[in-house]
Amino acid sequence: MASSPPFPTEAIYSCSVDLDVMMPMRDSVHLATDLYWPVDDAGRRLQKNLGTVLVRTSYNKTNVEWDGVPEYYVARGFVFIIQDLRSRYKSEGDGRYHHTCNPWEGDDGYDTVEWIAAQPWSNGRVGMMGSSHRAIVQTQAALYRPPHLTTICPEQGPTNIYLHEAREGGAMALHMYTAICNHALDAHEIRDDEQRVAQVAQALADATDWLQKLPPKPDDNPLIGVPHLQETLFDYFYRGEYDDWWSQDCNDQTPYWDNHADIPCLITGGWFDPFIDGTTEYFESMVACNETPTRMIVGPWGHGTMRVNTTSLGDVDFGPEAEQGYPAHNELRVRWFDRWLRDASNCVEEDPPVEIFVMGGGSGRRTAQGLLDHGGKWRAEEAWPIERTFQETHYLTVQGGLAGEPPISSDRISYDYDPAHPVPSAGGNLAHLFALDLTDEITLDPVAPFGQRASTYRQHREIVPWGPMDQREQAWMLGDRSPGARLADRPDVLTFETHPLQEDTEVTGQPVVNLWVSSSAPDTDITAKLVDVYPPNEDYPEGYEMNVTDTVLRMRYRNSWTDPEMMESGKIYSISIALPATSNSFQAGHRIRLDVSSSNFPRLEPNPNTGEPVGRHTRVEVATNTLHVGADTPSNLVLPVIPPNR
């Protein structure tokens, strides 16, 4: 990452804590809150003019992920406050809790900030931080504009639950299936019911079985007995159309940016995080709406891995520059809070507004840890999207090429997509797709104590490893598979690739795939995946095919998320699919490849091809899907290419 001015704040204070302070909300519900205080050499708490760092969490304020974090900020003179959300853990509430879809979080965030600012020790400035759900509640609070909310640091949070979290491209993102089950382990509704907790734990242990008998049914699903989270599960599955429920500001902040507080924002994301487009769109919106500084940092990370001391993700190593982790993660935020919560003259506002990690440039050999050396480096930018971007169009050919000129004749390529035998997911942008391992330490009897159950995600196995990996079938994949076989060799995967590149080609931004398609089905899915194809070497004699970014479009939503339109058999439709943002340098000798198919399971729910209401299908059918490549149907891939510095 780019160098920063000297870190200005030394660790000089010790820490004391007030646990479970019950902070009142406007409706007299009290939220359990831990307050960590700086203490001087004489053992006295600092009592005036203190800036506050606030975290609001659904994952238990005493979770091990916070070990040492409050003390780090307190040692530098901040009060650090962490709070359980309403109806979570030790906070009060009526038991209603709907995963990330809670309409009261804006009010609760407002009341929490203003309670802090009213305390005699406060300097009237509150900054918020945290990732994922802890990022969502920051954005919700900012929409409600508490007067003393001074800055926020949202990390890897969606800003549109429909598109970024639950219904990617109109298809159900199945990592939310297991995520909701994880949240259910510590639901207030089953706090004292060990049998129901055990049922949820067993469902998580059997997650791969549940994923292979979709869709869930009201009388047969993992969350029977946890009614409010079960309600959310079916909202995710059944609400395929963007409706009034999705448009609430707790679910989709994007229509309400004009309400957002004009405060400095430090927004962080990862190229292999499922919410990367939430990160980049949030940054663009704040730059457009606000006058105060907005900064964005995006690394080669998966969901939450920026806090881990590692340089790798999936099967790939990005080199020494990729490591963030602790203490660097905290140093970055302390410097930000030092500037905005207590006016430190550290010139943070002069830092580049955008820092991105451009993946690629490594040796392509196998590291000592058995990973692909893909490499990468940090670069500062003045804007996003990058202003010097050149949109480079590659036309799909019937021979499987990506050509610089449009075709002059018409042709087409067809494949059969069988929902019963979907293309397996080989890595990708995932968050919570895991199965619980019930070991000797985590058993069903006795059940783990309330407040410690959801943390069992630390003893789990990923159903699909997060991030980049060789696009080959492996034994752990769900459904039919031939370990070692290239996904590109499947008959239901169409591949289009360039000739070996003559020079390094950097793709940074959102690739767009424009296709002309037809189908025998009234509804089907079209998936698109960008792949970096390595040439063979001694370590990888068959080369290495690394997924860079991918997504899906459910065809009934090709024109609108609100008004679905079925397809006519054989009719040709023009569609456009924007892939999630990325930054990758495809090296000379590599090939750029586009894979087109109709499934990516279990990352995404397979389309049954029947046209039945989403989440309620009663059967599956094989669809013959056709990609048209011709003069009148010039299917193409548009890459945001950054010109080389010469």
Buried (B, 14 or more C-beta within 10 A) or exposed (E): BEEEEEBBBEEEBBBBEEEBBEBEBEEEBBBBBBBBBBBEEEEEBBEEEBBBBBBBBBBBBBBEBBEEBBBBBBBBBBBBBBBBBBBBBBBBBEEBBBBBBBEBBBBBBBBBBBBBBEEEBBBBBBBBBBBBBBBBBBBBBBBBBBEBBBBBBBBBBBBBBBBBBBBBBBBBBBBBBBBBBBBBBBBBBBBEBBEBBBBBBEBBBBBBEBBEEBBBEEEEBBBBBBBBBBBBBBBBBBBBBBEEBBBBBBBBBBEBBEBBBEBBBBBBBBBBBBBBBBBBBBBBBBBEEBEBBBBBBBBBBBBBBBBBEBBBBBBBBBBEBBBBBEEBBBBBBBBBBBBBBBEBEBEBEEBBBBBBBBBBBBBBEBBEEEBBBBBBBBBEBEEBBBEEBEEBBBBBBBEBBBBEEBBEEEBBBEBEBBBEBBBBBBBBBBBBBBBBEBEEEBEBEEBBEBBBBBBBBEEBEEBBBBBBBBBBBBEBBBBEBEEEEBBBEBEBBBBBBBEEBEEBBBBBBBBBBBBBBBBBBBBBBBBBBBBBBBBEEEBBEEBBBBBBBBBBBBBBBBEEBEEBBEBEEEEBBEBEBBBBBBBBBBBEBBBBBBBBBBBBBBBBBBBBBBBBEBBEBEEBBBBBBBBBBBEEBBBBBBBBBBEEEE
